[in-house]
Amino acid sequence: MTIQKIDFHVADGIADAHQYDVKSGAAASIKAGQFVIVDGGNAGYVKLAPDASDTDDTWVGLAATDSTDTATADGTVQVYDDPDLHFEGKAKTPGNLAQAIKLTSVTLDVDSGVQTIDENDTTKGVLVIHDYDNTTDGNVTFSIKSANHLYG
């Protein structure tokens, strides 16, 4: 199966999603398949994980639905938040994948709104690479480092 670049999905099969609050300010600021972190600037809320999200952030999980927030109203989003889940998604640069990257912690890359695994950025890495398919497709299996997960 080919994964589109924006899509992350749960690799473990079926997972439960739980509801979290999202602060107003944009319409549907989180899309299904994007990673979510605790919104440090707004207590009790989550937000879309930005570029270079790392161990400085508290990770919640992967959005199962689009968020319902608008420019003027708070909303909610359903999130796959089990700290033991494995996910699949694209590496930023598939040609850089190699055996040595397995079990390495890396960061999230966001380019033009597309989230990928930044296999080159290990500084404050939070996404642990478990496996990959090949250096052409760049489909990576990974998990969130438990020490940086909301429920870890």
C-alpha positions as CSV (number, residue, x, y, z in Angstrom):
1,M,0.0,0.0,0.0
2,T,1.3,3.4,-0.9
3,I,0.9,6.1,1.8
4,Q,0.3,9.6,0.7
5,K,2.8,12.1,2.1
6,I,0.4,13.8,4.5
7,D,-1.0,10.6,5.9
8,F,0.1,9.0,9.1
9,H,-1.9,6.1,10.3
10,V,-2.0,3.6,13.2
11,A,0.1,0.6,12.2
12,D,-1.2,-1.6,14.9
13,G,-4.7,-2.0,13.4
14,I,-7.7,-1.0,15.5
15,A,-7.1,1.7,18.2
16,D,-9.4,3.7,20.4
17,A,-9.6,7.5,20.0
18,H,-10.5,10.0,22.7
19,Q,-11.8,13.5,22.5
20,Y,-9.6,16.6,23.3
21,D,-10.4,20.3,23.2
22,V,-8.9,22.6,20.5
23,K,-8.6,26.4,21.0
24,S,-10.4,28.6,18.4
25,G,-8.4,30.6,15.9
26,A,-8.6,28.6,12.7
27,A,-11.2,26.4,10.9
28,A,-10.4,22.7,11.4
29,S,-6.8,23.4,12.4
30,I,-6.0,19.7,12.8
31,K,-6.7,17.2,10.0
32,A,-7.1,13.4,10.5
33,G,-3.7,11.8,10.2
34,Q,-1.7,14.6,11.7
35,F,0.1,14.6,15.0
36,V,-1.2,16.5,18.0
37,I,0.6,17.9,21.1
38,V,-0.5,19.6,24.3
39,D,-1.0,23.3,23.6
40,G,1.4,24.8,26.1
41,G,0.0,28.3,25.6
42,N,-3.6,27.3,26.4
43,A,-4.1,25.0,29.4
44,G,-6.5,22.1,28.7
45,Y,-6.1,22.2,24.9
46,V,-4.2,20.4,22.2
47,K,-2.9,21.7,18.9
48,L,-1.3,20.6,15.7
49,A,2.3,19.5,16.1
50,P,4.5,22.1,14.3
51,D,7.8,21.7,12.5
52,A,10.6,20.4,14.6
53,S,8.3,19.1,17.3
54,D,10.5,17.2,19.7
55,T,11.2,16.3,23.4
56,D,10.3,19.9,24.5
57,D,6.7,19.0,23.6
58,T,4.2,16.8,25.3
59,W,2.8,14.5,22.6
60,V,-0.8,13.3,22.7
61,G,-1.1,11.1,19.5
62,L,-2.5,11.0,16.0
63,A,-5.7,12.8,15.1
64,A,-8.4,10.3,14.1
65,T,-10.8,13.1,12.9
66,D,-10.6,16.6,11.6
67,S,-10.9,19.1,14.5
68,T,-14.2,21.1,14.7
69,D,-12.6,24.5,15.8
70,T,-13.4,27.7,13.9
71,A,-11.9,31.1,13.9
72,T,-14.2,32.2,16.7
73,A,-15.2,28.9,18.5
74,D,-13.3,26.2,20.4
75,G,-13.7,22.7,19.0
76,T,-12.7,19.1,19.6
77,V,-10.7,16.4,17.9
78,Q,-10.6,12.7,18.4
79,V,-7.0,11.4,18.9
80,Y,-5.4,7.9,19.0
81,D,-3.6,8.5,22.3
82,D,-2.4,5.1,23.4
83,P,1.3,5.5,24.3
84,D,2.1,2.0,23.0
85,L,0.8,2.5,19.5
86,H,3.0,2.2,16.4
87,F,2.4,4.5,13.4
88,E,3.3,4.5,9.8
89,G,4.2,7.5,7.6
90,K,6.7,8.9,5.2
91,A,10.3,9.8,5.8
92,K,11.3,13.3,4.7
93,T,14.1,12.0,2.5
94,P,13.6,8.2,1.9
95,G,17.1,7.9,0.4
96,N,18.6,8.6,3.8
97,L,17.1,5.6,5.4
98,A,19.6,2.9,6.5
99,Q,19.9,0.1,9.0
100,A,21.6,2.5,11.4
101,I,18.5,4.7,11.7
102,K,16.5,1.9,13.3
103,L,15.8,2.5,17.0
104,T,17.0,6.1,16.6
105,S,14.8,9.0,17.9
106,V,14.1,11.7,15.4
107,T,11.8,14.8,15.1
108,L,8.8,15.7,13.0
109,D,9.2,17.8,9.9
110,V,6.5,20.0,8.5
111,D,6.9,21.5,5.0
112,S,4.0,23.3,3.4
113,G,1.6,21.8,5.9
114,V,2.7,18.2,5.2
115,Q,4.0,16.3,8.3
116,T,6.8,13.7,7.7
117,I,9.5,12.0,9.8
118,D,12.8,13.9,9.8
119,E,15.1,11.0,9.8
120,N,18.1,13.4,9.8
121,D,17.2,15.4,12.9
122,T,18.1,13.4,16.0
123,T,18.5,16.4,18.3
124,K,15.8,16.1,20.9
125,G,14.3,13.2,18.9
126,V,10.9,12.0,20.1
127,L,9.8,9.6,17.3
128,V,11.5,6.2,17.5
129,I,12.0,4.6,14.1
130,H,11.4,0.8,14.3
131,D,11.5,-0.1,10.6
132,Y,11.1,1.1,7.0
133,D,10.2,-0.5,3.7
134,N,12.9,0.7,1.4
135,T,14.8,3.9,0.4
136,T,12.5,4.6,-2.5
137,D,9.1,4.7,-0.9
138,G,10.3,5.7,2.5
139,N,7.4,4.2,4.6
140,V,8.5,4.3,8.2
141,T,7.1,2.4,11.2
142,F,7.7,4.4,14.4
143,S,6.4,5.2,17.9
144,I,6.3,8.2,20.2
145,K,9.0,8.0,22.9
146,S,7.1,7.2,26.1
147,A,8.9,9.8,28.2
148,N,7.4,12.5,26.0
149,H,3.9,11.1,25.7
150,L,1.0,12.5,27.7
151,Y,0.3,9.1,29.1
152,G,3.9,7.7,29.0
